[in-house]
Structures are given as structure tokens and as C-alpha cells.
């Protein structure tokens, strides 16, 4: 996804950018919250070469079938192209995940965010997008009217477009998608419960939300020692069901073990866990990623585990940020060796 932005409900020409005025940008985090997963491949390496590229990719991702779609008037004829273009741009869902890798040309995926607003994703060669089953979306080429994409499937797909309707809302895939969308976030230590286990997805909102959380914790636990564990980990890759970060997959049980130790030391109600999922596309190759430059998080690599306790004078401090209220006692990329029992 080279870029993404919000668009209006009604479009004069679907093949134009159709940005709002002023422009409202989307983000990988907004897309991730809605269930979209994005990955970028080197455009020079992607192709429709079956033995050289497609079969190795299927094996790597544990997918089993594919097809290559070439959309252009030159390839299909003007009439058939326009007919297919109308079908693709009708809002719909599928009962299978839709995994598309752009090989040539470019176009727009439009997807609904969690508030049912349209986000437009500009997709160019090397962009790979996973649209989850049950999510409303649509597609159009840009004014060039040309795109070649590779679609891959875990099983033989039921590749039927279910246009938005009361009937589509009753499909199991749609109900399952909505259930996942509104379910508590899963973390390394269990589901978020807004009491002792939390998950914050948006880096730009981190300081504001964590400051509110820290002040509430200080008030609620004023008579009891407590600690906050922050775990930065790669977000889930839907093609594998695990974090996109292999080291994060290995670290997960160790993080759960360390948190259990923290609970044993402070009590289950006074050990707080916060998971910060890191979107692959936001993080990799981006030296200005907010968690990297944050004065307290100082993210060097994922996974990273921090344990913090209140500063000695936290109760007396006024209008300050969360990192003024908490001291970092542990910072490590190796959860297996973290000592969370000696924080003084």
C-alpha cells in the first residue's frame, strides 16, 4: 500500500484519487484495527513466473492455490473490461480471505474502517494486501485501466462476491468478522479486560491514553505497590495466525511467564500488562517510527519488554505525562532472562 486516505461515499469518477478536502490520511494502524494486513515485496522480484516466484511464495506462506488476474481493455476487450470493472466496484464481501499481490499496473482497494467509513488504498507493484473474509470492500483500476494481480488461496476458494445486503449480513463469514472486530484484543497474557490487561494500537495516541491510564492506576492502587509491564511485539500476520516477527512468536510464552512472576510479587490486581502491537509496514525501515524515537520506549527491536514502577513522588506530581510518573526498571529484548522480581 503506497498510500491510503479517506474518501467520500459518493464519487464523481471512481478512478480518480477522490481525497476529502482537506485530506484525511489513513494509517497502517487504522487498517490493522479493521483486519487489513499489508506487506511489501520488492517490485523487481514479483512476477507471474510460476516456478521462479509463485510456487516458492505459496510454500513460504503455506498457501496452496493461486490465479493471475490481468485487467485491462487490451486484454479483455473494452466491453468485458467495463462489465468486470462495475462488478469489482460494487461493495461486497467474500467468504474467504482475499490475498492479492500487485504484479504490474496499479489500482485502488476501498475498504470500510471500523466506523464504516471508506479508506482508499493505492496499490502498486510489490504491494500485498490481505482483506479478511466478511469485510466489505471494492476495487478499481486508476485512470491507466491496467493492473495484473496474483491471488493466492489456502484452499480452493468459494470465490463468490456477496454484495452488501441484509442477506450478506447474515452470512457466517460476516458475523465472524464482526465478532473478531469487536472482541477484546488478544495479548501475550490473555484477552484485554480494561482492568489489568490492555492493548493500545495507535502510536500517535499512546502518550495521551497511557497518561490517563497511569493516573488512574496511581489513584486506584495508592495504598498498594504496583508495576506496569509494557510489551512491544509485531502485530498478527493473518496468513500465519502468528506475529510477523519470528522472535516475537518465540518470546510470547516467556513474556507470559514473566508477567505471572510479576503477579506473584505484586498480586494479580496490582500487576498491569500493556501490549503495544507494532505494524510491520510502519516499523520496518522507518527510523522515525514513533516508538523508536519515544524518549521512554526507545524501541530498538521487537520484541521489547519494559517493566515500570511509580516514581517516588508520583502522587505529588501535577499535570504531567505518564513517563514522568513511572520509572523504567527493566528494558530488555530477551524476556527469557528478564528479572522482574528485583525492581527496587
C-alpha positions in Angstrom: 0.0 0.0 0.0 1.8 3.0 -1.3 -0.6 5.4 0.4 -4.1 5.4 1.9 -6.7 8.1 2.6 -10.4 8.5 3.4 -12.8 9.2 0.6 -16.5 10.3 0.4 -19.4 8.0 0.0 -20.3 9.4 -3.5 -17.6 9.6 -6.2 -17.8 11.5 -9.5 -15.2 9.3 -11.1 -14.1 6.2 -9.2 -10.7 6.1 -11.0 -9.7 9.4 -9.6 -8.0 9.7 -6.1 -11.2 11.2 -4.6 -9.5 12.6 -1.5 -11.5 14.5 1.1 -10.9 18.3 1.4 -8.9 18.7 3.5 -7.2 15.4 3.0 -7.7 12.8 5.8 -4.9 10.2 5.8 -5.4 6.6 6.9 -2.7 4.6 8.5 -1.4 1.0 8.9 -2.8 1.0 12.4 -6.3 2.0 11.3 -6.2 -0.7 8.6 -4.9 -3.2 11.1 -7.7 -2.5 13.5 -10.2 -3.2 10.7 -8.4 -6.5 10.0 -6.3 -5.5 6.9 -2.8 -6.8 6.7 -0.2 -5.3 4.4 3.2 -6.4 3.3 5.5 -5.1 0.6 7.7 -7.1 -1.7 10.5 -5.8 -3.9 8.7 -4.9 -7.2 11.7 -6.2 -9.1 11.2 -9.7 -7.6 7.5 -10.2 -8.0 6.3 -11.8 -11.3 3.9 -14.4 -12.7 6.8 -16.8 -13.1 5.2 -20.0 -11.7 8.4 -21.9 -10.8 10.6 -18.9 -10.0 8.2 -16.9 -7.9 4.7 -18.1 -7.3 5.3 -21.7 -6.2 8.1 -20.6 -3.7 5.8 -17.9 -2.3 2.9 -20.4 -1.8 5.2 -22.7 0.0 6.6 -19.9 2.2 3.1 -18.7 3.2 1.5 -22.2 3.4 -1.0 -21.4 0.7 -2.0 -24.0 -1.9 -3.6 -22.4 -5.0 -3.5 -19.2 -7.0 -4.6 -17.4 -10.1 -3.3 -14.4 -12.0 -5.8 -11.7 -13.0 -4.9 -9.3 -15.8 -7.4 -6.5 -16.0 -7.2 -4.1 -19.0 -9.3 -3.3 -22.1 -6.4 -4.6 -24.2 -6.5 -8.0 -22.6 -10.3 -8.4 -22.1 -11.8 -6.1 -24.7 -13.4 -2.8 -23.7 -16.9 -4.2 -23.1 -15.9 -7.1 -20.9 -13.4 -4.9 -19.0 -16.1 -2.3 -18.2 -18.5 -5.1 -17.1 -15.9 -6.6 -14.8 -14.9 -3.1 -13.5 -18.6 -2.4 -12.5 -18.7 -5.8 -10.7 -15.5 -5.2 -8.8 -16.5 -1.8 -7.7 -19.8 -2.9 -6.2 -19.4 -3.1 -2.5 -19.2 -6.8 -1.5 -17.7 -9.4 0.9 -16.2 -12.8 0.3 -16.4 -15.9 2.4 -12.6 -16.4 2.1 -9.7 -14.1 2.9 -8.7 -12.2 -0.3 -4.9 -12.1 -0.7 -3.7 -10.0 -3.6 -0.2 -9.2 -4.7 0.2 -6.5 -7.3 2.5 -7.6 -10.1 2.0 -4.8 -12.7 0.0 -1.6 -13.0 -1.9 0.0 -10.1 -5.3 0.5 -8.7 -7.4 1.3 -5.6 -8.8 -1.0 -2.9 -11.5 0.6 -1.0 -12.2 -0.9 2.5 -14.5 0.0 5.4 -12.9 1.0 8.6 -14.4 0.1 12.0 -16.8 3.0 11.8 -18.0 2.0 8.3 -16.1 4.8 6.5 -14.3 4.3 3.2 -10.5 4.2 3.2 -8.8 4.1 -0.3 -5.6 2.1 -0.6 -3.3 2.9 -3.5 -1.8 -0.4 -4.6 1.3 -0.7 -6.8 3.7 -3.5 -7.8 5.0 -5.3 -4.8 2.1 -4.4 -2.5 0.4 -7.4 -0.9 -3.0 -6.9 0.8 -5.0 -9.4 2.8 -8.7 -8.4 3.0 -10.3 -10.7 5.6 -13.4 -12.8 4.9 -16.6 -10.9 5.7 -15.1 -7.4 5.3 -16.9 -5.0 2.8 -14.6 -3.8 0.1 -14.4 -3.0 -3.6 -11.7 -2.4 -6.2 -11.0 -0.2 -9.2 -8.1 0.5 -11.5 -6.9 4.1 -11.7 -7.1 6.0 -15.0 -4.5 3.8 -16.6 -7.1 1.0 -16.6 -4.4 -1.7 -16.2 -3.5 -4.0 -13.4 -2.1 -7.5 -13.1 -2.5 -9.2 -9.7 -1.7 -12.6 -8.1 -4.4 -14.0 -5.9 -3.4 -16.8 -3.5 -5.7 -19.2 -1.5 -5.2 -21.6 1.3 -7.9 -23.9 -0.1 -10.0 -24.0 -3.3 -11.8 -20.6 -2.9 -15.6 -20.1 -2.8 -14.9 -17.0 -5.0 -18.4 -15.5 -4.9 -18.9 -11.8 -4.3 -21.8 -11.2 -1.9 -23.0 -7.7 -2.5 -23.9 -5.6 0.5 -27.4 -6.5 1.6 -29.4 -7.9 4.6 -28.6 -11.4 3.2 -24.9 -10.7 3.2 -25.1 -9.5 6.8 -26.4 -13.0 7.8 -23.5 -14.9 6.3 -21.3 -16.7 8.8 -18.2 -15.0 7.4 -19.7 -11.6 8.0 -20.8 -12.4 11.5 -17.4 -13.9 12.4 -15.7 -10.8 11.0 -17.8 -8.5 13.1 -17.3 -10.7 16.2 -13.5 -10.5 15.7 -13.7 -6.8 15.1 -15.4 -6.1 18.4 -13.8 -8.8 20.5 -11.3 -7.8 23.2 -7.8 -7.7 21.8 -5.7 -10.8 22.4 -2.3 -10.2 24.1 0.6 -12.4 25.2 -1.1 -12.9 28.6 -4.7 -13.2 27.6 -7.6 -11.1 26.4 -7.6 -7.4 27.2 -10.0 -6.7 30.0 -9.7 -2.9 30.6 -8.7 -3.7 34.2 -5.3 -5.3 34.4 -4.6 -6.2 30.7 -4.6 -3.6 28.0 -3.7 -3.2 24.3 -3.1 0.1 22.6 -2.9 0.1 18.8 -2.2 3.7 17.8 1.3 5.2 18.4 0.1 8.7 17.9 -2.5 8.2 20.8 -0.1 6.4 23.1 1.0 9.2 25.4 -2.5 10.6 25.9 -4.1 7.3 26.5 -1.3 5.9 28.7 -1.2 9.2 30.8 -4.8 8.7 31.6 -4.2 5.1 32.4 -1.2 5.8 34.6 -3.1 8.4 36.6 -6.0 6.1 37.1 -3.6 3.3 38.3 -1.9 5.6 40.8 -5.3 6.6 42.2 -6.7 3.0 42.3 -3.5 1.5 43.7 -2.5 4.3 46.1 -2.3 2.0 49.1 -0.5 -0.8 47.3 2.7 -1.2 45.4 2.1 -2.0 41.7 4.0 -2.4 38.4 3.3 -1.9 34.7 4.7 -4.3 32.1 4.8 -3.0 28.5 5.4 -5.4 25.7 6.1 -4.2 22.2 5.6 -7.0 19.7 4.9 -7.5 16.0 1.2 -7.5 15.1 -0.5 -10.6 13.9 0.0 -11.8 10.3 -3.3 -13.3 9.1 -1.5 -15.5 6.6 0.1 -17.4 9.5 -2.0 -16.5 12.6 1.1 -15.5 14.4 3.2 -12.4 14.7 5.0 -11.3 11.6 8.1 -11.2 13.8 9.6 -14.7 14.4 11.4 -13.7 17.6 8.1 -12.4 18.9 6.5 -15.8 18.4 9.3 -17.4 20.4 9.1 -14.7 23.1 5.4 -14.9 23.8 5.4 -17.8 26.3 8.4 -16.2 28.1 6.5 -12.9 28.4 3.5 -14.7 29.9 5.9 -16.4 32.4 7.5 -13.0 33.4 4.0 -11.5 33.9 3.0 -14.4 36.1 6.0 -13.7 38.2 5.1 -10.0 38.4 1.6 -11.0 39.5 3.1 -13.3 42.2 5.1 -10.4 43.5 2.5 -7.6 43.5 -0.8 -9.5 43.4 -3.0 -10.2 40.4 -4.8 -6.9 40.7 -1.7 -4.8 41.1 0.4 -6.2 38.1 -0.7 -4.4 35.0 0.1 -5.5 31.4 0.1 -3.3 28.3 0.7 -4.7 24.8 1.7 -2.4 22.0 1.3 -4.2 18.6 3.8 -3.0 16.0 2.6 -2.9 12.4 5.3 -4.4 10.1 4.8 -1.7 7.4 5.0 1.2 9.9 8.1 -0.2 11.6 10.5 -1.8 9.2 13.0 0.5 7.6 11.4 3.6 9.3 13.9 5.3 11.6 11.3 7.8 12.6 8.7 5.3 13.8 7.3 6.8 16.9 8.2 4.0 19.3 11.8 4.2 18.1 12.1 7.9 18.8 9.9 7.9 22.0 12.0 9.1 25.0 10.9 6.2 27.2 10.1 3.4 24.9 13.3 3.8 22.8 12.4 0.8 20.7 15.5 -0.7 19.1 13.9 -4.0 18.0 10.9 -6.2 18.5 10.1 -7.9 20.8 11.0 -5.5 23.7 9.8 -5.8 27.2 9.7 -3.0 29.8 8.7 -3.0 33.5 7.9 0.3 35.2 7.0 1.3 38.8 5.8 4.6 40.1 8.3 7.3 40.8 8.8 8.1 44.5 6.9 11.4 44.3 4.4 10.3 41.6 1.4 11.2 43.8 2.5 14.8 44.2 3.1 15.5 40.5 0.5 17.6 38.7 -0.2 17.8 35.0 2.5 15.6 33.6 2.9 12.7 31.1 2.9 9.0 32.0 6.6 8.8 31.7 7.0 11.4 34.4 5.0 9.2 36.8 6.8 5.9 36.1 10.4 4.8 36.2 11.8 2.1 33.9 13.2 -0.7 36.0 13.6 -3.3 33.2 14.2 -2.9 29.5 15.1 -6.0 27.5 14.8 -7.7 24.1 15.2 -11.1 25.9 12.2 -11.9 28.0 13.6 -15.2 29.0 16.4 -13.5 31.0 14.4 -10.6 32.4 14.5 -10.3 36.2 11.1 -8.8 37.2 11.4 -9.7 40.9 14.1 -7.3 41.9 12.8 -3.9 40.8 13.9 -1.7 43.7 
